[in-house]
Amino acid sequence: LVREQLAPFVDLGAGRITLTGPALTVSAHAAQAIGLVLHELATNATKHGALSVPAGRLQLSWRFEGAGEAKMLHIDWHEQGGPAVSPPKQTGFGHVVLEQMITTTLGGSVDIDYRGDGLRLKLSVPAARLEEDTPSAHPAG
């Protein structure tokens, strides 16, 4: 999923992107939500962020923490070497997509850090939500 979402934006074999994380299986519902988020992040990185310049780099990692009902998937997106980063003056459609896919669709959270040296974003999703095939299993909110 990660490779398919990033491949249209940059040559994955060129060393600009580092992917780290365990193999995992997710439902079609979770794959769609996470895929849309990765696509949005890659689009922004290509237009405005680290992937918009030859020296830019992206580190993308994911890991599980906790156990049982408290088990969470954490996805870390870290851009480096791109143009200076600052918070947007207003949020656009892409930001809404990102927030909705993680918070409403998957019951997770999004933490965005607009560091001057590169965007850092952390997505946290309950592991149980990765296995659900339908969005109706948990109401929004």
C-alpha positions in Angstrom: 0.0 0.0 0.0 2.8 2.4 1.0 4.8 1.7 -2.1 1.9 2.0 -4.4 0.9 5.4 -3.0 4.4 6.8 -3.2 5.6 5.3 -6.5 3.8 7.9 -8.8 5.6 10.7 -7.0 9.2 9.6 -6.7 11.5 6.8 -7.7 11.5 4.5 -4.7 14.8 3.1 -5.6 16.6 6.5 -5.7 17.3 6.6 -2.0 15.1 9.6 -1.2 12.6 7.7 0.7 13.2 5.4 3.7 10.4 3.0 4.6 10.5 1.2 8.0 7.9 -1.0 9.6 6.6 -4.5 10.1 4.5 -6.3 7.5 0.8 -6.0 8.4 -2.6 -6.8 6.9 -5.4 -4.3 7.0 -9.0 -4.4 5.8 -10.0 -2.8 2.5 -11.7 -0.1 4.5 -8.6 0.8 6.4 -6.4 0.5 3.3 -8.6 3.0 1.5 -8.5 5.5 4.3 -4.7 5.2 4.9 -4.1 5.1 1.1 -5.9 8.5 0.7 -3.9 10.0 3.5 -0.6 8.8 2.0 -1.6 10.1 -1.4 -2.4 13.5 0.0 0.8 13.7 2.0 2.9 12.6 -1.1 1.1 15.2 -3.3 1.9 17.9 -0.8 5.5 16.8 -0.4 6.0 16.8 -4.1 4.4 20.2 -4.6 5.6 22.1 -1.6 7.7 19.9 0.7 10.8 17.8 0.8 10.1 15.9 -2.4 9.8 19.1 -4.4 13.6 19.5 -4.4 16.4 17.0 -5.3 18.0 17.1 -1.9 14.7 16.4 -0.1 14.2 13.2 1.8 11.2 11.4 3.4 11.3 8.9 6.3 8.1 7.0 6.7 7.8 4.5 9.5 5.1 2.6 11.3 5.0 0.5 14.4 2.6 -1.0 16.9 2.5 0.0 20.6 0.5 -1.4 23.4 -1.6 -4.5 23.7 -5.2 -5.7 23.6 -7.7 -2.9 23.1 -5.0 -0.3 23.8 -2.9 -1.5 20.8 -2.2 1.3 18.4 -0.6 1.7 15.0 1.6 4.8 14.8 2.6 6.1 11.4 5.4 8.7 11.3 5.9 10.9 8.2 9.1 13.0 8.4 10.3 15.2 5.6 13.8 16.6 5.6 15.9 18.8 3.2 13.0 20.5 1.6 11.9 24.2 1.6 11.3 25.8 5.0 8.0 24.7 6.5 5.4 26.9 8.3 1.8 26.3 9.3 -0.7 27.1 6.6 -2.7 30.3 6.9 -5.9 28.3 6.2 -6.6 24.6 5.8 -7.7 23.3 2.5 -9.4 20.3 1.2 -6.4 18.1 1.6 -6.2 18.8 5.3 -9.9 18.0 5.7 -9.3 14.7 3.9 -6.4 13.8 6.1 -8.2 14.6 9.3 -11.5 12.9 8.3 -9.8 9.7 7.1 -7.9 9.2 10.3 -10.2 10.7 13.0 -13.7 9.9 11.7 -13.1 6.9 9.5 -10.5 5.1 11.6 -11.1 6.6 15.0 -7.5 7.8 15.3 -5.6 11.0 15.8 -3.4 13.3 13.7 -0.5 15.3 15.1 1.1 17.7 12.6 4.4 19.5 13.4 5.3 22.3 11.0 9.0 22.4 11.9 11.1 24.7 9.9 13.4 21.8 8.9 10.6 19.7 7.5 7.1 18.5 8.1 6.5 15.9 10.7 3.2 14.1 11.0 2.2 11.3 13.3 -1.0 9.3 12.7 -2.2 7.0 15.5 -5.0 4.5 14.8 -6.4 1.8 17.1 -5.2 -1.5 15.8 -8.6 -3.1 16.1 -9.9 -0.5 13.5 -7.4 -1.8 10.9 -9.3 -5.1 10.8 -12.8 -3.8 10.4 -14.4 -4.0 7.0 -17.2 -1.5 7.5 -17.1 2.1 8.6 -20.3 1.6 10.7 -18.6 -0.5 13.3 -17.8 2.6 15.4 -19.9 5.8 15.2 -18.0 9.0 14.6 -17.1 11.1 17.7 
